[in-house]
Amino acid sequence: MPRKPIEPSIADENSAPGGVAAVDRALSVLGAFRSGDRTLTLTELAERSRLYKSTVLRLLASLEHARLVVRQGDGVYALGPEVARLHAVFTGSFSLEAEVVPALRALVARTQESAAFHVRQGEQRLCLYRVDSPHVVRDHTRAGDLLPLDRGAGGRVLRAFEGAKGAAHERTRQQGYVDIDSDRVPDLSGISAPVFGADGRLVGALTLTMPTSRKRPGFVDDVRGAARQLTVRLGGSPR
C-alpha cells in the first residue's frame, strides 16, 4: 500500500465538494503551470502539485490524451493545443460587463453604498460600470464619466498598480488598496482595490464611494474581498 504524503497535496487542500478526486488531482497538475512557464519537468510538476511522481505520470498520460499537455522531446511538458482552443472559446464568449456588474451589485447590497469599476483612458480614468447606493445622499458619478487619474481612490489604484513611482504608490502596492477621504470631492470617501486578469495585468479598479459620515471600518474588507473574487472570476490570481 502506498504511503501517504507528509504534506497534503494541492488537490487535497482545494478539493471540490462532491467532486472527483482524480479530476481534482489532474487539474492541480495543470494549475502547476504559472505565468512565464514554457515547460516544466516531471519533478517540478510533482513539487508544485505535491503529488508523487508516479501519480503525476499517470495523470499526465490522461492529460496528454486530451491534448491538454504535450511531452516534448527532452522529456519536459508544456501546455497543449486544447488549452489554446478552450481559451479561444472563452475569449469569444467572455463579457466583462457580465462579470463586473453582478460584483458591483453584490457590493452595494452588502454596504448600501455606491460601487464603480474604473479603467484608465489616456490621462484620465473612465467610470466603465456603476451601481448606485439606495441612499439619496451619495456620489452622483455616472457610467461613462471621465474622472481625474491623480485624485480619488480609483485613480490612485490605477496609477499605483500600473507601476507609477513614488512612496505613496509603493505604499498602495504593499497594502493592496486605497482608503482616502475628501480627495476628489469634500466629505466624500473612497475605497478602491485592483482587479487583475488571467495574464496578471491590471484590468481595472473596483471602487466604493460614500459620504465620509457613513464610512464604516468593515468597508475595506468588503472592497478587497469583492476585488479578489472578481479577479478569480476573470481568471486572475489575487495578490
C-alpha positions as a printed NumPy array, in Angstrom:
array([[  0.   ,   0.   ,   0.   ],
       [  1.494,   3.392,  -0.988],
       [  2.388,   5.648,   1.892],
       [  0.56 ,   8.924,   2.279],
       [  2.45 ,  12.167,   1.635],
       [  3.533,  14.051,   4.738],
       [  2.12 ,  17.287,   3.304],
       [ -1.392,  17.395,   1.789],
       [ -1.443,  17.837,  -1.973],
       [ -2.831,  20.947,  -3.643],
       [ -5.808,  18.839,  -4.772],
       [ -6.489,  17.712,  -1.195],
       [ -6.433,  21.284,   0.054],
       [ -8.733,  22.537,  -2.71 ],
       [-10.961,  19.548,  -3.404],
       [-14.331,  20.234,  -4.999],
       [-17.276,  19.401,  -2.708],
       [-18.973,  16.399,  -4.247],
       [-16.303,  16.244,  -6.966],
       [-13.991,  13.516,  -8.23 ],
       [-10.596,  13.263,  -6.54 ],
       [ -8.79 ,  12.125,  -9.691],
       [-10.104,  15.142, -11.596],
       [ -9.022,  17.451,  -8.776],
       [ -5.517,  15.96 ,  -8.972],
       [ -5.337,  16.301, -12.75 ],
       [ -6.447,  19.919, -12.551],
       [ -3.819,  20.604,  -9.883],
       [ -1.179,  19.375, -12.337],
       [ -2.49 ,  21.774, -14.985],
       [ -2.581,  24.514, -12.358],
       [  1.125,  23.983, -11.727],
       [  1.819,  25.978, -14.9  ],
       [  2.237,  29.639, -14.   ],
       [  2.676,  32.862, -15.899],
       [  6.046,  32.777, -17.662],
       [  6.378,  28.978, -17.68 ],
       [  7.019,  27.476, -21.105],
       [  7.84 ,  23.963, -19.946],
       [  8.044,  22.084, -16.654],
       [  9.854,  18.9  , -15.724],
       [  8.179,  15.957, -14.042],
       [  9.974,  16.892, -10.831],
       [  8.66 ,  20.468, -10.983],
       [  5.11 ,  19.289, -11.642],
       [  5.302,  16.878,  -8.712],
       [  6.732,  19.528,  -6.379],
       [  4.163,  22.173,  -7.306],
       [  1.181,  19.825,  -7.104],
       [  2.64 ,  17.998,  -4.073],
       [  1.881,  14.644,  -5.668],
       [  4.153,  11.637,  -6.113],
       [  5.921,  11.448,  -9.471],
       [  4.246,   8.104, -10.188],
       [  0.835,   9.716,  -9.666],
       [  1.734,  12.723, -11.822],
       [  2.887,  10.42 , -14.639],
       [ -0.479,   8.649, -14.702],
       [ -2.321,  11.954, -14.71 ],
       [ -0.092,  13.301, -17.479],
       [ -0.996,  10.292, -19.645],
       [ -4.666,  11.311, -19.493],
       [ -3.885,  14.99 , -19.971],
       [ -1.733,  14.186, -22.992],
       [ -4.505,  12.054, -24.464],
       [ -6.853,  15.046, -24.135],
       [ -4.194,  17.319, -25.718],
       [ -4.159,  19.478, -22.599],
       [ -0.419,  18.895, -22.212],
       [  2.285,  17.749, -24.607],
       [  5.525,  15.935, -23.808],
       [  8.439,  17.362, -25.682],
       [ 11.493,  15.52 , -26.957],
       [ 13.697,  16.395, -23.999],
       [ 11.162,  14.96 , -21.548],
       [  9.683,  18.227, -20.334],
       [  5.997,  19.098, -20.504],
       [  4.154,  22.084, -21.974],
       [  0.523,  23.098, -22.206],
       [ -1.16 ,  21.552, -25.215],
       [ -3.259,  22.85 , -28.128],
       [ -6.552,  22.048, -26.409],
       [ -5.783,  24.773, -23.865],
       [ -5.48 ,  27.293, -26.705],
       [ -8.764,  26.115, -28.217],
       [-10.588,  26.471, -24.899],
       [ -9.046,  29.906, -24.409],
       [-10.355,  30.982, -27.816],
       [-13.843,  29.745, -26.919],
       [-13.709,  31.555, -23.577],
       [-12.442,  34.789, -25.132],
       [-15.139,  34.724, -27.796],
       [-17.92 ,  34.307, -25.248],
       [-16.486,  36.459, -22.465],
       [-18.269,  39.615, -21.365],
       [-16.55 ,  41.881, -18.86 ],
       [-19.877,  43.517, -18.057],
       [-21.455,  40.172, -17.21 ],
       [-18.782,  39.615, -14.558],
       [-18.256,  43.13 , -13.199],
       [-21.828,  44.395, -12.813],
       [-23.018,  41.486, -10.606],
       [-19.935,  42.039,  -8.423],
       [-20.833,  45.718,  -8.062],
       [-24.455,  44.892,  -7.246],
       [-23.373,  42.436,  -4.558],
       [-21.045,  45.03 ,  -3.032],
       [-23.806,  47.656,  -2.992],
       [-26.236,  45.181,  -1.425],
       [-23.696,  44.453,   1.301],
       [-22.641,  48.04 ,   2.057],
       [-25.589,  50.15 ,   0.834],
       [-23.036,  52.474,  -0.807],
       [-22.178,  53.182,  -4.454],
       [-19.8  ,  50.896,  -6.332],
       [-17.987,  51.501,  -9.623],
       [-15.381,  49.945, -11.883],
       [-12.745,  52.304, -13.292],
       [-10.293,  51.812, -16.146],
       [ -7.597,  54.096, -17.436],
       [ -8.351,  56.129, -20.542],
       [ -5.362,  58.216, -21.531],
       [ -4.532,  60.59 , -18.7  ],
       [ -7.948,  60.171, -17.107],
       [ -9.997,  57.315, -15.729],
       [-13.291,  56.143, -17.125],
       [-16.164,  55.03 , -14.918],
       [-16.94 ,  51.971, -17.012],
       [-19.677,  50.459, -14.837],
       [-21.582,  51.862, -11.881],
       [-24.257,  50.74 ,  -9.406],
       [-25.749,  53.473,  -7.227],
       [-26.348,  53.449,  -3.498],
       [-30.031,  53.381,  -2.478],
       [-29.371,  56.467,  -0.315],
       [-30.469,  59.844,  -1.675],
       [-27.247,  61.47 ,  -0.466],
       [-24.465,  59.866,  -2.492],
       [-21.8  ,  60.421,  -5.108],
       [-23.608,  61.083,  -8.395],
       [-20.92 ,  59.912, -10.814],
       [-22.379,  58.007, -13.758],
       [-21.087,  55.268, -16.026],
       [-19.27 ,  56.937, -18.895],
       [-17.949,  59.858, -16.834],
       [-14.265,  60.729, -17.073],
       [-12.559,  61.452, -13.752],
       [ -9.074,  62.582, -12.698],
       [ -6.363,  59.947, -12.618],
       [ -4.393,  61.719,  -9.897],
       [ -7.28 ,  62.146,  -7.439],
       [ -9.794,  59.758,  -5.977],
       [ -9.306,  56.201,  -4.711],
       [ -9.878,  54.561,  -8.101],
       [ -7.38 ,  56.798,  -9.878],
       [ -4.74 ,  56.209,  -7.229],
       [ -5.163,  52.439,  -7.51 ],
       [ -4.872,  52.545, -11.296],
       [ -1.679,  54.602, -11.152],
       [ -0.088,  52.531,  -8.406],
       [ -0.735,  49.133,  -9.979],
       [  0.339,  50.337, -13.409],
       [  3.756,  50.936, -11.86 ],
       [  3.816,  54.653, -11.005],
       [  6.863,  55.598,  -8.976],
       [  6.891,  57.277,  -5.58 ],
       [  6.493,  56.412,  -1.908],
       [  2.709,  56.84 ,  -1.925],
       [  2.258,  54.457,  -4.864],
       [  4.628,  51.951,  -3.275],
       [  2.567,  52.013,  -0.075],
       [ -0.58 ,  51.404,  -2.114],
       [  1.013,  48.39 ,  -3.797],
       [  2.147,  46.994,  -0.451],
       [ -1.202,  47.33 ,   1.312],
       [ -3.233,  46.377,  -1.768],
       [ -5.869,  49.113,  -1.654],
       [ -6.547,  52.841,  -1.245],
       [ -8.742,  54.273,   1.52 ],
       [ -8.975,  58.054,   1.272],
       [-11.234,  60.93 ,   2.367],
       [-12.051,  64.247,   0.642],
       [ -9.502,  63.629,  -2.11 ],
       [-11.638,  64.436,  -5.139],
       [-14.771,  65.874,  -3.524],
       [-15.017,  67.316,   0.015],
       [-16.695,  64.986,   2.533],
       [-16.656,  62.101,   0.049],
       [-14.663,  58.969,   0.874],
       [-13.452,  56.276,  -1.473],
       [-12.057,  52.779,  -1.033],
       [-10.607,  51.033,  -4.061],
       [ -8.749,  47.792,  -4.825],
       [ -7.185,  46.412,  -8.018],
       [ -8.678,  43.706, -10.223],
       [ -6.343,  41.532, -12.301],
       [ -6.888,  39.344, -15.359],
       [ -5.618,  35.943, -16.424],
       [ -2.383,  37.415, -17.784],
       [ -1.603,  39.028, -14.448],
       [ -2.187,  42.524, -15.771],
       [ -4.359,  45.148, -14.122],
       [ -7.899,  45.128, -15.554],
       [ -9.329,  47.978, -13.508],
       [-10.13 ,  49.36 , -10.071],
       [-13.176,  48.331,  -8.062],
       [-14.239,  51.342,  -6.011],
       [-16.75 ,  52.045,  -3.259],
       [-17.722,  55.669,  -2.555],
       [-19.773,  57.159,   0.249],
       [-20.244,  60.341,   2.294],
       [-17.466,  60.323,   4.883],
       [-20.055,  60.346,   7.7  ],
       [-21.342,  56.91 ,   6.541],
       [-17.93 ,  55.288,   6.176],
       [-17.516,  52.084,   8.191],
       [-14.296,  50.2  ,   9.1  ],
       [-15.557,  46.966,   7.564],
       [-15.892,  48.531,   4.126],
       [-12.19 ,  47.996,   3.4  ],
       [-12.551,  44.232,   3.809],
       [-15.742,  44.285,   1.72 ],
       [-13.991,  46.039,  -1.162],
       [-10.871,  43.906,  -1.001],
       [-12.938,  40.725,  -0.867],
       [-15.053,  41.791,  -3.848],
       [-11.924,  42.682,  -5.855],
       [-10.329,  39.316,  -5.071],
       [-13.465,  37.423,  -6.057],
       [-13.764,  39.377,  -9.301],
       [-10.096,  38.725, -10.071],
       [-10.73 ,  34.997,  -9.716],
       [-13.827,  35.267, -11.937],
       [-11.685,  36.931, -14.607],
       [ -9.126,  34.135, -14.447],
       [ -6.554,  36.063, -12.457],
       [ -4.699,  35.382,  -9.234],
       [ -5.345,  37.678,  -6.263],
       [ -2.222,  39.34 ,  -4.916]])
